[in-house]
Amino acid sequence: MNRLPIHNKNPLTYSMPGTRLKHMKAEKDVLILTDGLEGAAKMAAEIAAALEGSNVSVKTVSEFKGNDILPAEAFFLGCETPEPDSFAYLGDLLKHINLAGRPCGVFSPGSEDAAKYLAGLVKDCEAALSPAQLAGSGAEIGSWANSVVSQAMRG
């Protein structure tokens, strides 16, 4: 049997002559949940577009299942009005799950009260809530979304 020369005795980190490792950008898994109403859905699409290079999943909370949040390294919550009925399951789940340190951004297409409601939901799960709550739409949405996800890059 022909064996290739190994330059490092550790079999887990061996290298072969003439090979180079390619630098690969680490993609982040990101989940965006909305109430499904037009304004929040539009903002979710803008956030997803801004997060180029990440694996982004956009869902309405009505199609959300609890285990959807587990692989997400960062997540966003958006709704148009405070306390929509569709968020009841998510609110209950976030009271009983530990997402300590996981970056989270909350947004609403014009209602600061809705953004504050969403920030309150995240409190019990101990996620790392972005201090900036986005209410309204505009050019800042991309930089805001990337700042939330960049917290996951540091972790």
N, C-alpha and C positions, 0 to 999 in steps of 0.2 A: 504494500500500500504506500502510495506517495503522500508525503505530508508536506504541507506548506510551511515555510519558516515562520515562526511566531516571534515577534519582537518583545513581547511582554509575557511573562510567565502566568499572569492571572487570566484564566480562561474566560472570565466574564468581560474583560476589557482588552482582549488581544487585538492586534492590528496586523494587517498584511502589507507587505511592501508595495508601494505604488498606489495605494488607495487613499482617498481623502474623504473626510466626513463632510457632508453638505450641511450648511447652516439652514435649519428649518425654523420658520416662525411658528411659535406655539399658537394654535387657534384656540379660542375660548368658546365654550358652549354658553349661549345666552338665551334666556327665556323671557318673552314679553307677553304679559297677560293683560287683556282689556275686557271691558264690558261689552264690546262688540258694536257699540254705537259709532256712527260715522266719524265724529270728531276724534275720538280716542283711537279708532282704527287707522285714521289718516296719520296721526302722530306716531303710532306704533310702526307704520310703514316707513316713515321718515327716520325713526330711530334705527330700524333694521338696515336701511340703506346706508346710514352713516357708519355702521359697524362692519365695514368691509374687512374681510379677513377673519371674521368670527363666524361660528356656526350658530345662526340665529333661528329660533323657533317662535313664531307668533301664533298665539291661541286666544280664543275667548275663554273666559272663566267657565262658561257653560260646558265647554269641551275639555277642560282641564281635569287631569287626574293627579292625585297627590304625588305619585312617583315621577311625574313630569319635571318636578323641580329638583329632584336629587342630582342629576348630572349637570345642572346649570351652575356655572362658576360665577355668574352674575345674573340678576333678573330685574325686570322692570314691571311695574304695575300702573295701569292707567284706567281712569273712568271719567265720565262726564259729570256725574252728580255724586254727592256724598251718600254713602250707604246704599248702593244699589242691591237689590235682592239677589242678583246673580253672584255677588261676592260673599254670601253667607258661608258657603262651604270653605272657600279659601280663608276667610277670616278665622273660622274654627280650626282649620288645619294649622295655620300659623301660630295659634296659641299652644299647640302641642308638638311642635317640631323645632329642632335646634339648627339654625342656619348661621350660627355665630361667625361673624367676620365676613360672611358672603356679601359682596357688594349688591346694593339694591337702589334703584332710582324710581321715584314715583312721579307721575305726570297727569295732567288734566288739560283738556283743550279750553281753558278759560275760567275754571273754577278753582280758586285757591282753597276753598273749603273741601273740595273733593280730594285735592292733593294732601291736605292735612289729615283727612280721614284715612287715606292710604298709608300715610306715614305712621298713623296710630296702629294700623294692622300689623305692621312690620316690627313694632316695638317688642312684642312678646317672643318672637323667634330669634331675636338678637342679631339680625342681619346688620351689616354695616350700611346704614341708610345714608345716601348722599345728602349732605346738608342743603344742597340746592334742590328745591322742589320745583319742577317745571310746570308752570301754568301758562298756557298759550302756545302758539306755534311760531316758528320763525327761524332765522339763520342760526341762532344759538343752539338749536336742538342737536346738531351733530357734535359740536364740541362738548356739550353737556353729556351726551350719551357716551362718548369716548372717555370722558373723565371718570364716569361711573365704572366702566369696564376696566379702565387702567388700574383701579384699586385691586382687581383680581390679578392683574399682571404682577403686582408687587408681592402678592401673597403666596 
